[in-house]
Amino acid sequence: MSLALKISDASANAAAAASATPPAAPAAAEPAQRRRLRAVPEGIEARGFVLYVGVDELKAAAAGTDLGAIVEALKTLTQQLVPNAETHAAVALAPQGVGGRDVDVVRLALQDPAALAKHRQQDEEPIEPESRGGVIIDLSRKRVVLEGEVAPLTYKEFELLQYLVLREGRTIDRAELIAGLWGVDDEEAPNVRTIDVHVRRLRSKLGGYEEIVRTVRGAGYRFDRHADVSVQHTSTPSPDRF
């Protein structure tokens, strides 16, 4: 790749004038530590970084590659630069036809705090009067509205409900819920018995609509939609990571 620099006439004249006078003594070089831009404040250390790549399967195919190959190439490059580095890849999934920039969709899908905050600020609207009855499960704003009032669900309780909603009609066993919401390495992850406690707390906050989270004896839990239950699916991707 070549880089061409074009000097305008005014710049050229200024350069010529400068060349006619003796050069000034070079300024003392700044210490390297002062010139270095810090990525984090003092007292905090950087442990890694996230690179959001916005490219869908069609764009990758048009370039003669696929997402898996891109991931492997980035991992290989990282290992070449830092052999002891650890990597983890997460693919963002979105409903077909969703608009918006690919990188913005990816950031929202993978729960980038800045992207989520901006999205919530743009989408924060009052509840419509005609929608005040029944239950509204708003996946975009991550909230549940019961009879016009926002239910006091914790983050994990909403994630639990959302996991079931996104798999509507399918019975999810306890082991899958734990693996999908906490992961095997999470010290705070419940076991197959105590997961029932989390479900009970969620159902208690759903009030008269607790049966939308149905217990399937000996199998697990299932989301059953009632006539007065509305699910507002977001235009952003599923929060599930694969």
C-alpha positions in Angstrom: 0.0 0.0 0.0 1.4 3.4 -0.9 0.6 6.7 0.9 0.7 9.9 -1.1 1.1 13.2 0.7 0.0 16.4 -1.2 1.2 19.8 0.1 -1.0 22.8 -0.8 0.6 25.9 -2.3 0.2 27.8 1.0 1.9 24.9 2.9 4.6 24.8 0.3 5.3 28.5 0.6 5.4 28.2 4.4 7.8 25.3 4.1 10.1 27.3 1.8 10.1 30.2 4.2 11.0 28.0 7.0 13.9 26.4 5.1 15.4 29.9 4.6 15.9 30.4 8.4 18.2 28.4 10.6 16.4 25.4 12.1 15.4 25.9 15.8 16.9 23.7 18.4 14.9 20.5 18.7 12.6 20.5 21.7 13.5 18.0 24.4 11.8 14.7 23.7 8.9 14.0 26.0 9.4 11.0 28.2 7.9 7.9 26.5 5.7 7.3 29.5 4.1 10.7 29.2 3.5 10.3 25.4 1.8 6.9 25.9 -1.9 7.1 25.9 -3.4 5.2 28.9 -6.4 3.0 28.1 -7.5 2.8 31.8 -7.3 5.1 34.8 -4.5 5.0 37.3 -4.9 2.1 39.8 -6.7 -0.2 37.3 -5.2 -2.7 35.1 -6.4 -3.8 31.6 -7.0 -7.6 31.5 -8.1 -7.8 27.9 -10.4 -6.3 25.3 -13.5 -6.9 23.2 -13.5 -6.4 19.5 -17.0 -6.2 18.1 -17.0 -7.3 14.4 -20.1 -6.3 12.4 -20.4 -8.6 9.4 -23.3 -10.9 8.5 -23.0 -14.3 6.8 -23.9 -12.9 3.4 -21.2 -10.2 3.5 -18.7 -12.8 4.6 -19.7 -15.2 1.8 -19.4 -12.4 -0.7 -15.8 -11.9 0.4 -15.1 -15.6 0.0 -15.1 -16.5 3.6 -17.4 -17.3 6.6 -17.8 -16.2 10.2 -16.0 -19.3 11.5 -13.0 -18.7 9.3 -12.8 -15.1 10.4 -12.9 -16.1 14.1 -10.2 -18.7 13.6 -8.0 -16.1 11.8 -8.4 -13.6 14.6 -7.6 -16.3 17.2 -4.5 -17.3 15.2 -3.3 -13.7 14.9 -3.7 -13.3 18.7 -1.7 -16.4 19.4 1.0 -15.2 17.1 1.2 -11.8 18.8 0.8 -13.1 22.4 1.3 -16.9 22.6 -0.1 -17.2 26.1 -3.3 -15.1 25.4 -6.7 -16.7 26.0 -9.6 -16.1 23.6 -13.3 -16.6 23.6 -15.7 -16.0 20.7 -19.4 -15.3 20.9 -21.6 -15.1 17.8 -24.5 -12.6 17.8 -27.8 -13.9 16.4 -30.6 -11.7 15.1 -34.0 -12.2 13.5 -33.8 -12.2 9.7 -34.5 -8.8 8.2 -33.5 -6.7 11.2 -32.2 -3.3 10.2 -29.4 -1.3 11.6 -25.7 -1.4 11.4 -24.2 -4.8 11.9 -21.8 -3.7 14.6 -24.6 -2.0 16.5 -26.6 -5.2 16.4 -23.6 -7.2 17.6 -22.9 -4.8 20.5 -26.5 -5.0 21.7 -26.7 -8.7 21.4 -23.6 -9.2 23.4 -24.7 -6.8 26.1 -22.2 -4.0 25.6 -23.1 -1.6 28.5 -22.7 1.6 26.4 -24.8 0.3 23.6 -27.5 -1.0 26.0 -27.6 2.4 27.8 -28.0 4.2 24.5 -30.7 1.8 23.3 -32.7 2.1 26.5 -32.5 5.9 26.4 -33.8 6.0 22.8 -36.6 3.5 23.5 -37.7 4.7 26.9 -41.3 5.6 26.3 -44.4 5.7 28.6 -46.7 2.7 28.6 -49.5 3.2 26.2 -52.9 3.5 28.0 -54.5 0.9 25.8 -51.7 -1.6 26.8 -52.1 -1.2 30.6 -54.1 -4.4 31.2 -52.7 -7.9 31.4 -49.0 -8.7 31.2 -46.4 -7.1 28.9 -43.1 -8.9 28.7 -40.9 -6.3 27.1 -37.7 -7.9 25.9 -36.4 -4.7 24.4 -36.5 -2.7 27.7 -36.0 -5.8 29.9 -39.0 -5.3 32.0 -42.4 -6.9 32.8 -45.5 -4.8 33.2 -48.4 -6.2 35.2 -51.6 -4.3 34.9 -49.7 -1.1 34.0 -47.1 -1.4 36.8 -43.5 -2.5 36.3 -42.9 -5.7 38.2 -39.9 -5.5 40.6 -37.9 -8.4 38.9 -34.2 -8.6 39.5 -31.8 -8.9 36.6 -31.5 -12.6 37.0 -35.2 -13.2 37.4 -35.8 -11.4 34.1 -33.1 -13.4 32.4 -34.8 -16.6 33.7 -38.2 -15.5 32.3 -36.6 -14.3 29.1 -34.9 -17.7 28.6 -38.2 -19.5 28.8 -40.1 -16.9 26.7 -37.6 -17.3 23.8 -38.3 -21.0 23.9 -42.0 -20.7 24.2 -43.9 -24.0 24.4 -40.8 -26.1 25.0 -40.1 -27.6 28.4 -36.7 -26.6 29.7 -35.0 -28.9 32.3 -33.2 -27.5 35.3 -29.8 -28.4 34.1 -30.3 -26.4 30.9 -31.5 -23.4 32.8 -28.4 -23.4 35.0 -26.0 -23.9 32.1 -27.7 -21.2 30.0 -28.0 -18.6 32.7 -25.1 -19.1 35.0 -22.6 -21.4 33.2 -20.7 -24.3 34.7 -17.9 -22.1 36.2 -20.1 -19.6 38.0 -19.6 -20.0 41.7 -23.1 -18.5 42.3 -24.8 -20.9 40.0 -27.6 -22.9 41.7 -27.9 -26.7 41.6 -30.8 -28.6 40.1 -32.6 -28.3 43.4 -32.1 -24.7 44.3 -33.0 -23.5 40.8 -36.6 -24.1 42.0 -36.1 -21.3 44.5 -35.3 -18.9 41.7 -38.4 -20.0 39.8 -40.6 -19.6 42.9 -39.3 -16.0 43.4 -40.0 -15.2 39.8 -43.5 -16.6 39.9 -44.3 -14.8 43.1 -43.6 -11.5 41.4 -45.8 -12.3 38.5 -48.8 -12.2 40.8 -52.0 -13.6 39.3 -50.1 -14.5 36.1 -47.7 -16.8 37.8 -49.0 -19.7 35.7 -47.3 -18.4 32.5 -44.2 -20.1 34.0 -45.6 -23.6 34.3 -44.0 -26.4 36.2 -43.8 -29.7 34.2 -43.5 -32.3 36.9 -40.3 -34.3 36.7 -39.2 -32.4 33.5 -38.6 -28.7 34.2 -40.4 -25.5 33.3 -42.2 -24.0 30.3 -43.5 -20.6 29.3 -47.2 -20.7 28.3 -48.7 -17.6 26.9 -52.2 -16.6 28.0 -54.6 -14.5 25.9 -53.8 -11.4 28.1 -50.0 -11.8 27.9 -48.1 -9.8 25.3 -44.5 -10.4 24.4 -42.8 -7.4 22.8 -39.9 -8.8 20.9 -36.9 -6.5 20.4 -35.5 -5.8 17.0 -32.1 -6.5 18.5 -30.8 -10.1 18.6 -31.5 -12.8 21.2 -29.3 -12.3 24.2 -28.3 -15.9 24.1 -24.6 -16.5 23.4 -23.4 -19.4 21.2 
